[in-house]
Amino acid sequence: MAAQTRSLVAFAHVVDVERSIKFYSSLGFHVSNSVVPDGQRVPVWAWLESEKANLMIGLASGPIDASQQAILFYLYYDDIRQTYAALAELGHEPGEIKYPFYMPGGEFRLEDPDGYVLMLAQI
């Protein structure tokens, strides 16, 4: 019998956990848990949630090379044009909305502060 996966949550290593929390908050995420080591003032790990979406972020032990990020995170929204406009208004630089055959509702690319590629889409 095969193993039965119950859920999957991505864990991204980041340069600055607080900076990433701020970035992902503009995508609707909030911190539901975090770890601040004794004697420190900033978190080194956080669990972020937005409805059914979860993401763990943790302080990287070395430099992050944005050109080496070889994973895409797909985030789904009800209104892609409204999402695009809201992010642009916040000062983010989303890519052009495209309508490929597999995503007729539209999608666009956005990079997080560490170079992880986020594909924001509407099904």
Wavefront OBJ file of the C-alpha trace (Angstrom):
o trace
v 0.000 0.000 0.000
v 1.296 3.465 -0.906
v 1.796 6.138 1.704
v -1.113 8.584 1.980
v -0.029 12.212 2.094
v -2.331 14.332 4.250
v -1.012 17.764 3.252
v 2.005 19.509 1.766
v 3.477 22.823 2.905
v 6.392 24.541 1.201
v 9.301 25.765 3.336
v 11.344 28.615 1.844
v 14.686 29.769 3.212
v 14.859 33.562 3.282
v 17.439 36.237 4.056
v 15.153 38.233 6.360
v 12.080 36.620 7.941
v 10.476 39.955 8.897
v 10.901 41.283 5.351
v 9.291 38.144 3.938
v 6.407 38.371 6.430
v 5.762 41.926 5.242
v 5.917 40.903 1.574
v 3.582 37.931 1.978
v 1.142 40.003 4.048
v 0.476 42.008 0.876
v -0.665 38.711 -0.678
v -3.150 38.105 2.133
v -0.992 35.964 4.428
v -0.830 36.425 8.187
v 1.526 34.910 10.751
v -0.111 32.107 12.691
v 3.080 30.993 14.453
v 6.674 32.163 14.713
v 9.880 31.481 16.607
v 12.003 34.210 18.166
v 15.032 32.658 19.902
v 15.891 33.725 23.443
v 17.882 36.924 23.426
v 16.761 37.897 19.922
v 14.090 40.345 18.812
v 13.178 39.062 15.369
v 11.740 35.736 14.227
v 13.925 33.113 12.579
v 10.928 31.049 11.435
v 7.269 31.714 10.702
v 4.168 29.826 9.581
v 2.083 31.949 7.231
v -1.563 31.299 6.349
v -4.147 32.681 3.954
v -7.386 30.674 3.739
v -6.232 27.237 2.480
v -2.689 28.390 1.638
v 0.200 27.741 4.028
v 3.882 28.623 3.780
v 6.753 28.185 6.190
v 9.676 30.598 5.990
v 12.931 30.274 7.858
v 16.159 32.198 8.134
v 18.689 30.908 5.608
v 22.036 29.760 6.929
v 23.854 31.236 3.926
v 23.383 33.619 1.020
v 20.309 33.272 -1.203
v 21.042 33.230 -4.940
v 17.880 34.399 -6.736
v 19.104 32.894 -10.032
v 19.111 29.436 -8.406
v 15.452 29.420 -7.310
v 14.116 26.526 -9.385
v 10.583 26.246 -8.044
v 7.311 28.013 -8.824
v 4.679 28.773 -6.210
v 1.153 29.043 -7.640
v -1.242 31.274 -5.704
v -4.891 31.440 -6.747
v -7.181 34.481 -6.607
v -10.802 35.200 -7.473
v -10.047 38.332 -9.532
v -6.609 38.438 -11.170
v -6.949 42.009 -12.489
v -7.927 43.345 -9.053
v -5.045 41.421 -7.464
v -2.625 42.820 -10.040
v -3.822 46.382 -9.437
v -3.639 46.039 -5.647
v -0.057 44.730 -5.760
v 1.076 47.402 -8.227
v -0.466 50.052 -5.968
v 1.555 48.669 -3.043
v 4.750 49.189 -5.059
v 5.332 45.617 -6.226
v 6.353 44.988 -9.820
v 4.078 42.240 -11.155
v 4.705 40.916 -14.646
v 2.205 41.202 -17.468
v -1.068 39.296 -17.114
v -1.027 36.474 -19.658
v -3.732 34.023 -20.676
v -2.081 30.712 -21.615
v -4.262 27.775 -22.651
v -3.878 26.115 -19.251
v -4.903 29.252 -17.322
v -7.744 30.969 -19.233
v -8.546 33.187 -16.227
v -5.084 34.725 -16.493
v -1.830 34.634 -14.541
v 1.148 36.844 -13.838
v 4.592 36.464 -12.348
v 5.840 38.124 -9.180
v 9.139 37.559 -7.397
v 9.430 37.651 -3.627
v 12.370 39.455 -1.942
v 14.543 36.318 -2.149
v 13.855 35.642 -5.832
v 11.269 32.905 -5.411
v 8.902 32.994 -8.375
v 5.230 33.335 -7.540
v 2.657 32.720 -10.241
v -0.580 34.474 -9.294
v -3.496 33.000 -11.178
v -7.241 32.948 -11.610
v -8.865 29.670 -12.562
l 1 2 3 4 5 6 7 8 9 10 11 12 13 14 15 16 17 18 19 20 21 22 23 24 25 26 27 28 29 30 31 32 33 34 35 36 37 38 39 40 41 42 43 44 45 46 47 48 49 50 51 52 53 54 55 56 57 58 59 60 61 62 63 64 65 66 67 68 69 70 71 72 73 74 75 76 77 78 79 80 81 82 83 84 85 86 87 88 89 90 91 92 93 94 95 96 97 98 99 100 101 102 103 104 105 106 107 108 109 110 111 112 113 114 115 116 117 118 119 120 121 122 123
